């Protein structure tokens, strides 16, 4: 919910994250992606994905010149608003940038 007073802004994000190379990225997505959705729209979700990925990469420690967390994640997501599916990803790979919509 973006604004609890405005029921028209209610939305639901359903997501399944499938981590690879560890669970760090998937856990980060679960805890942070929805917080970055500023508007429940295709553009809003794409912006949230980009912002979350940027934040994740900025917060990974570098040890001996390499990233300390080498995990990534695929995701299946659906954004629902007003009982309509606004957008769905059939797959998205965080950290290495590929997607199928």
C-alpha positions as CSV (number, residue, x, y, z in Angstrom):
1,X,0.0,0.0,0.0
2,X,1.5,3.3,-1.0
3,X,-1.0,5.5,0.9
4,X,-3.3,3.9,3.5
5,X,-5.8,6.7,3.1
6,X,-6.2,6.2,-0.7
7,X,-7.6,2.7,-1.4
8,X,-7.1,3.2,-5.1
9,X,-3.3,2.8,-4.6
10,X,-3.5,-0.6,-3.0
11,X,-1.5,-3.2,-4.9
12,X,-0.1,-6.7,-4.4
13,X,3.3,-8.0,-5.5
14,X,3.6,-11.7,-5.7
15,X,7.1,-13.0,-6.2
16,X,9.1,-16.2,-6.0
17,X,12.8,-15.7,-5.9
18,X,15.2,-18.6,-6.9
19,X,18.7,-17.9,-5.7
20,X,21.8,-19.1,-7.4
21,X,25.3,-19.0,-5.9
22,X,23.8,-18.6,-2.5
23,X,20.7,-17.1,-0.9
24,X,21.9,-13.5,-0.2
25,X,20.4,-11.9,-3.3
26,X,17.0,-13.7,-2.9
27,X,16.8,-12.7,0.7
28,X,17.7,-9.1,-0.1
29,X,15.0,-9.0,-2.8
30,X,12.4,-10.5,-0.5
31,X,13.1,-7.8,2.1
32,X,13.6,-4.8,-0.1
33,X,12.1,-4.9,-3.6
34,X,8.5,-4.0,-2.5
35,X,9.8,-1.0,-0.5
36,X,11.2,0.5,-3.7
37,X,7.9,0.5,-5.6
38,X,6.9,4.1,-5.8
39,X,3.9,3.6,-8.1
40,X,2.0,0.4,-9.0
41,X,2.7,0.3,-12.7
42,X,5.0,-1.3,-15.2
43,X,7.3,1.7,-15.0
44,X,7.2,1.7,-11.2
45,X,8.1,-2.0,-10.9
46,X,10.9,-1.7,-13.5
47,X,12.3,1.3,-11.5
48,X,12.0,-0.6,-8.3
49,X,13.9,-3.6,-9.8
50,X,16.7,-1.4,-11.0
51,X,16.9,0.5,-7.7
52,X,16.9,-2.7,-5.6
53,X,19.6,-4.2,-7.8
54,X,21.7,-1.1,-7.6
55,X,21.3,-1.0,-3.8
56,X,22.2,-4.7,-3.5
57,X,25.4,-4.3,-5.5
58,X,26.4,-1.2,-3.6
59,X,26.0,-3.0,-0.3
60,X,28.1,-6.1,-1.2
61,X,31.5,-6.1,0.5
62,X,34.6,-6.4,-1.6
63,X,37.2,-8.8,-0.3
64,X,40.6,-9.1,-2.0
65,X,39.2,-7.4,-5.1
66,X,36.2,-9.7,-5.5
67,X,32.6,-9.5,-4.3
68,X,32.0,-11.2,-1.0
69,X,28.5,-12.3,-2.0
70,X,28.4,-13.9,-5.4
71,X,24.8,-14.8,-5.3
72,X,22.1,-13.8,-7.8
73,X,18.5,-14.5,-8.2
74,X,15.8,-15.3,-10.7
75,X,12.3,-14.2,-10.0
76,X,8.8,-14.8,-11.1
77,X,6.6,-11.8,-10.3
78,X,3.1,-10.5,-10.7
79,X,1.9,-7.0,-9.8
80,X,-1.8,-6.8,-9.1
81,X,-3.9,-3.6,-8.8
82,X,-7.6,-3.2,-8.8
83,X,-8.0,-7.0,-9.3
84,X,-6.0,-6.8,-12.6
85,X,-2.6,-8.1,-13.3
86,X,-0.7,-5.0,-14.4
87,X,2.5,-6.8,-15.1
88,X,4.1,-10.2,-14.8
89,X,7.6,-11.5,-15.3
90,X,8.0,-15.0,-16.3
91,X,11.7,-14.7,-15.4
92,X,14.2,-12.1,-14.4
93,X,17.8,-12.6,-13.5
94,X,19.1,-10.1,-11.0
95,X,22.7,-9.1,-11.0
96,X,23.4,-10.3,-14.6
97,X,20.5,-8.5,-16.3
98,X,18.3,-10.7,-18.4
99,X,14.6,-11.0,-18.5
100,X,11.7,-12.6,-20.3
101,X,8.4,-10.9,-20.0
